[in-house]
Amino acid sequence: MSIIFSGIQPSGNLTLGNYLGALRNFSKIQAGNECYYCVVNQHAITVPQDPKMLHERTRQLAAIYIASGLDPEQSTLFVQSEVPEHVQLGWIMTTLSYVGELERMTQYKDKASKRGDSIPAGLLTYPPLMAADILLYQTNYVPVGDDQKQHLEITRNLAQRFNRVYGDVFTIPDIYLGHDGTRVMSLQEPTKKMSKSDDNTTATIYLLDNPKDIEKKIKRAQTDSENSVHYDVEQKPGISNLIEILSAMTDQTHDEITAAYADKGYGAFKKDVADAVISTLEPIQQRYQQLVGDPELDDILEKGAAKAHAKANVTYDKVCHAMGLYRK
């Protein structure tokens, strides 16, 4: 049995890409592993947040986790701010970090470049807190996308740095190689990843979109003038993206989809893609609506926080004793 940790920020509406690339795979790996899934709301405040909106999105994200297949009996689901060891260890990880290595983080450079001189310190110290999230649970594997690999590498570096100085306290985590997430691209700019922060909302399918909006967005998706359905990322990125989505929804191969639409145009193909997305998201949306305002969700999160705290406290106590941060 391996220990697996993953967290998502409650900083926007989750997308079809979040579901196919991560959420649906969480439920696949929970059987036979010790899994911790976290709503990382303290990471979200590295940039300004509306308090009421952050509160609502935290609850919504937790409901989506479960609606997407997460079983609270098999996995531990909790909110980051309800387990104080995260920020406590985050500070310790910050003291072990070097400014230069934090400034080299790609996400920091991208976000900082847009803020001029008013750069929140939290943007710089995001990686040590992320390292704490992972290391608290003696995590073996972290399912991450390409954009998070650099953060996992600094987590490994910090764990190794601590262990060299203070003794072997932390497990060194690895990327979860069994992660088979689909990479979903923008419907309007198919060479870019689908993003929940895209200003062009027609480019993104959100998990809670109604069927009419989903159909409209896919109908308007950028393709090309060939009217030939086949997979070619370089020459046909738009059609290839839609094939990828349909393949993920139906378990058909690219070749099977190409053969099925050999004598059909883009209109019929897009309609079938939309139908497949709608039928996949409909039960998720129904379960979400049942959960989001129900005390059942509070019970799940409270039990999850208690389990996470019990696990995290063991590691944090070891850290404090290794560093001399104890009185008796």
WONOR-V23081 format. One record per backbone hydrogen bond with DSSP energy under -1.0 kcal/mol. CO is the residue of the C=O (numbers start at 1). NH is the residue of the N-H. E is the energy in kcal/mol with one decimal. If there is no record, write none. Layout:
CO|NH|E / CO|NH|E
This chain:
2|34|-2.8 / 3|140|-2.3 / 3|141|-2.1 / 4|36|-2.8 / 6|38|-2.4 / 8|40|-1.6 / 9|11|-1.2 / 14|207|-2.5 / 15|19|-1.8 / 16|20|-2.8 / 17|21|-2.5 / 18|22|-1.4 / 18|23|-2.2 / 19|24|-2.5 / 20|182|-1.5 / 22|25|-1.1 / 22|26|-1.3 / 25|29|-1.5 / 30|33|-1.3 / 34|4|-2.6 / 35|76|-2.7 / 36|6|-1.9 / 37|78|-1.9 / 38|8|-1.9 / 39|41|-2.1 / 39|80|-2.4 / 43|46|-1.6 / 44|47|-1.2 / 50|54|-2.9 / 51|55|-2.3 / 52|56|-2.2 / 53|57|-2.8 / 54|58|-2.1 / 55|59|-1.6 / 56|60|-2.5 / 57|61|-2.7 / 58|62|-1.8 / 59|63|-2.1 / 60|64|-2.2 / 61|65|-2.5 / 62|66|-1.6 / 63|67|-2.8 / 64|68|-2.0 / 65|70|-1.8 / 66|69|-1.9 / 71|74|-1.8 / 71|75|-2.9 / 76|37|-3.1 / 78|39|-2.4 / 79|82|-1.8 / 80|83|-1.9 / 83|86|-2.0 / 84|88|-1.8 / 85|89|-2.7 / 86|90|-1.9 / 87|91|-1.9 / 88|92|-1.3 / 89|93|-2.7 / 90|94|-1.8 / 91|95|-1.8 / 94|97|-1.1 / 98|102|-1.8 / 99|103|-2.6 / 100|104|-1.1 / 102|105|-1.2 / 105|109|-2.4 / 106|110|-2.5 / 107|111|-2.4 / 108|112|-3.1 / 109|113|-1.8 / 112|115|-1.5 / 115|118|-1.6 / 117|119|-1.5 / 120|123|-1.3 / 121|125|-2.0 / 125|129|-1.2 / 126|130|-2.2 / 127|131|-2.6 / 128|132|-2.0 / 129|133|-2.3 / 130|134|-1.7 / 131|135|-2.9 / 132|136|-2.1 / 134|139|-1.1 / 135|138|-1.8 / 140|174|-2.6 / 141|5|-1.5 / 142|176|-1.9 / 145|148|-1.7 / 148|152|-1.8 / 149|153|-2.0 / 150|154|-1.8 / 151|155|-1.7 / 152|156|-2.3 / 153|157|-2.2 / 154|158|-2.5 / 155|159|-2.3 / 156|160|-2.5 / 157|161|-2.4 / 158|162|-2.5 / 159|163|-2.6 / 160|164|-2.1 / 161|165|-1.6 / 162|166|-3.2 / 163|167|-1.6 / 167|169|-1.3 / 174|142|-2.2 / 176|179|-1.2 / 184|194|-2.5 / 187|222|-2.8 / 189|192|-2.9 / 192|186|-3.1 / 195|198|-1.1 / 199|201|-1.1 / 200|203|-1.9 / 201|204|-1.0 / 203|187|-2.5 / 205|16|-2.9 / 206|209|-1.9 / 210|214|-2.1 / 211|215|-2.6 / 212|216|-2.3 / 213|217|-2.5 / 214|218|-2.3 / 215|219|-2.1 / 216|220|-1.6 / 218|221|-1.0 / 228|230|-1.1 / 232|236|-3.4 / 236|240|-2.5 / 237|241|-2.0 / 238|242|-1.8 / 239|243|-2.5 / 240|244|-2.3 / 241|245|-2.1 / 242|246|-2.6 / 243|247|-2.8 / 244|248|-2.1 / 245|249|-1.9 / 246|250|-2.2 / 247|251|-2.1 / 253|257|-2.1 / 254|258|-2.5 / 255|259|-2.4 / 256|260|-2.0 / 257|261|-1.4 / 259|262|-1.2 / 261|264|-1.2 / 265|269|-1.7 / 266|270|-3.1 / 267|271|-1.9 / 268|272|-2.0 / 269|273|-2.1 / 270|274|-2.6 / 271|275|-2.5 / 272|276|-2.2 / 273|277|-2.3 / 274|278|-2.8 / 275|279|-2.4 / 276|280|-1.5 / 277|281|-2.5 / 278|282|-2.1 / 281|285|-2.8 / 282|286|-2.2 / 283|287|-2.2 / 284|288|-2.3 / 285|289|-2.3 / 286|290|-1.6 / 287|291|-1.8 / 288|292|-2.7 / 291|294|-2.3 / 294|297|-1.6 / 295|299|-2.3 / 296|300|-2.2 / 297|301|-2.4 / 298|302|-2.5 / 299|303|-2.2 / 300|304|-2.3 / 301|305|-2.5 / 302|306|-1.9 / 303|307|-2.2 / 304|308|-2.8 / 305|309|-2.7 / 306|310|-2.0 / 307|311|-1.8 / 308|312|-3.2 / 309|313|-2.7 / 311|315|-1.2 / 312|316|-2.7 / 313|317|-2.3 / 314|318|-1.6 / 315|319|-2.2 / 316|320|-2.5 / 317|321|-2.2 / 318|322|-2.3 / 319|323|-1.9 / 320|325|-2.8 / 324|326|-1.2
